[in-house]
Amino acid sequence: MSEPSQFRHYQIIQDADGNNVELVRNAEQVAVLAFDMQRLEYVHCHVLLEPLANRPAFEEACKSLQKRGHPALARMIEFGEDEVNAFYITSNIDGEPLRPYLARQQDIPGWLAIMLACRALETAVAVCERGEFLTESPLDSLRIVQNGPQAVQVLAADFQVLDDPAAKKRALKTSFEKQAKFLRSYLSEQGGGPTLPDQPLSAADFTELLGSCLASAGVDVIAPMRELRNALQKLAPDHLSGEIPTAQKPRALLAPLLASYQDVARGLVNLVRIQSQRLDMANPYSMRGTLTKTGRAVLIEQVPSIRSSCRLVREVDDSAFKITKQRDNSGLVTLALVNEAEDMTCLAEEIVEGISLADLLRERRCLQVQEAYLVLASLDSALTQLDKAQLAVCKLRLEDVFLLTGFAREDSRSMKLLVSKLNEWPAFNIIVRAHPTLAAMSGRGTDPAVLLPPAQANPATPWHAGWLAAFCKFLLGLESPAGLIVPPEGRARELETVERLLTDEIAKVAESKPATRGDFLARYASIIQHYDLVKIAPEPMRNNVTEPPADIGLKPRSKTLPVTQAPEKREFSPSLASQKQVVPLTTGGATRTEEEATIGFAELLFKNSGGEPSPPDAPDWARAAGSAPPTAVEYLMPREVVPMWLKAAVFLGGSMVVGAMCAHLTGSALWQKKRASVPVEVKASISIAPAAKLPEPSVPKAIPVIETVIETPPVVTAPIQGASTNRGVTLSLPRGTGGLLEQLAPEKNPPKPPQ
């Protein structure tokens, strides 16, 4: 078998017979599958067969696609001319072309036909917005990729960059409207009502109508294309049940080049127990299993062989296996196993019990400006660990970023968090996947780097401020993942200012002068603080007439930004202005003066992270911990006001207990004086009489007196109050002191009971 050929740093992929894997072959070009040994991903190598008739137009078209990338379009990585033949390199689309996919179908469900038409129109609009780059045969250049049990994407894998865009002849607007009317009428008539039911349609008729509609698309009919997409979307059912049938599932491009699942399970039979071979279409090359020794749940997938990738992939996996086990790299997904057996290498990745950022955006559509700031600040910490690890990874997708909340993925509480704002979450931490996977290398998912222009020189780190700005565009809904239409939300001025900041940071990448992440986050935080509405202005409006209304508008606020609660939006009210002092919710209940400089949780994460010196008036949080801002727990657990009567009761009770203890130690306690105050009379004969007469009439008239002669008088060591100095002393004891009497003089004759 011949050795794989290599063009620059792209290795041409070969099949089992040693032939190059060709994707496109026509009169204009030949496209083959290759592997980028620098970016560690699969690419499409397009080689033009004819010499360039207009080289400046070709270069201008490729530069335009590089500067204005889109998630639904293959990324234009590189272009040039090798000897006589021109070429351009695009990222891989791991799917099946639309024409072969529809050709092998006899019938297609109605809802799936509508989904395909809508996704194809969305991608065609994205291509036409960047110029006349849609090919003459869109059904051959558009590929279908399944990304969920009931969801598919239609992505553009090829472009028309051969001729001069100004000389192209496109169909007129009326032609597109005519074809659009045919397609809409066909789908409406098949349904027999306003909503198309789940019934099979003829795949041949649908292919002809969809192909004619896409072939007449162009730059001048972008608005009618969007109208057609919106009209078809109304025909689709609101809720889908079940999955795409097996016959209608699109085929993956890399699947024939990889080993079967039985081979993977056989190679790890003694190390991993396979639990399920059910495919997750967001990550179709992985299986779920359990480690035999530790019992931990893992995802198992194979590492591509050297012939279908390169040696660097295995080296990065081995490095990640060692680095992710260290405590200093807790922000990276742990690799539990890298094993080679039977000429096949497999890896096991610990399952992250968190919420994927892609799932969060799919449910929430977009985040608010304050929520995006919390995500970016937490992501900065994980990217710092990734920079220190020095792994040769240049790609992070939205599917590779997870938000850890402490709840399991199947927990009902995690489902509730998906539909709630981030500042209402208890807490979260961000962890990223730092090793290459088959899903990432094959081009699945959403890569924020598609929005970045090519840099003239390699930056120090791929995770600079420009990449963070492109990442933030997806968070705010300024750019939408493929198959997701997101209307931007939030205040207009604030969102426009943030958008200008993101555009400037992305433009710096083309100049090879990207800023640091800390500098970008600092400017992002200043925008949030500047456009945060002041909740109340007590001092200027104390009399409601002294200050003009302009002071109630937008103005800078303090630097406090809580973790779990966004700045509250509240309009000005004269009743609130009349109060002497109002404490806003974002201060945690503590009153702060305007001169007191405070800092938020997220600002503390990135402060001084870019190696920039701190301002001289910045507070030292290590020395002044008492003035630190309130934590997330303080916001989640509101302070309870203790009533004054309870404080007074506790104080008085404690004082009484302490006073009683002191009196007991000094001997002046009340209970210590009772025994000493008993009246005593001592004489030769002791008579015991009742202490008091009972009021009942049944008291006997005479009470016998028991006289006991004491030969030896008792020795009294302490003076007895009220006693006589004579030798004969009479002792009168109250009732119930028989024990004391026995101690003084034991009885010789027991007393007789009274009669």
Secondary structure, DSSP 8 states (H G I E B T S, - for coil): -----EETTEEE-B-TTS-B-EEEESSSEEEEEEEETTTTEEEEEEEESS--S-HHHHHHHHHHHHHS--TTB--EEEEEEETTEEEEEEE---SEEHHHHHHT-SEEEHHHHHHHHHHHHHHHHHHHHT-S---S-HHHHEEEEE-SSS-EEEEE-----SS-GGG-----HHHHHHHHHHHHHHHHHHHTSSS--S-EEEHHHHHHHHHHHHHT--GGGHHHHHHHHHHHHTTS-SS--S---GGG----SSGGGS--HHHHHHHTTTTEEEEE---BTTBTT-EEEEETTT--EEEEEEE--TTTS-HHHHHHHHHHHHHTTSGGGTTB--EEEEEEETTEEEEEEE---SEEHHHHHHHHSS--HHHHHHHHHHHHHHHHHHHHHT-------GGGEEEE-SS-TT-HHHHHHHTS-GGGSS--EEEE--S--HHHHTT-S--GGGGS---SS--S-SSSHHHHHHHHHHHHTSS--TT------S-HHHHHHHHHHHHHHHHHHHTT----HHHHHHHHHHHHHHTSB-S--TTTTSSSSSS-GGGGSB----S---SS---------HHHHTSS----GGGTT----TT-----HHHHHHTTTTS----TT---TTT-GGG----HHHHHS------HHHHHHHHHHHHHHHHHHHHHHHT--HHHHTGGG------SEE----SS--SSTT--S------EE-SS-----S--TT--SSS-------TT-HHHHHHHS--SS------
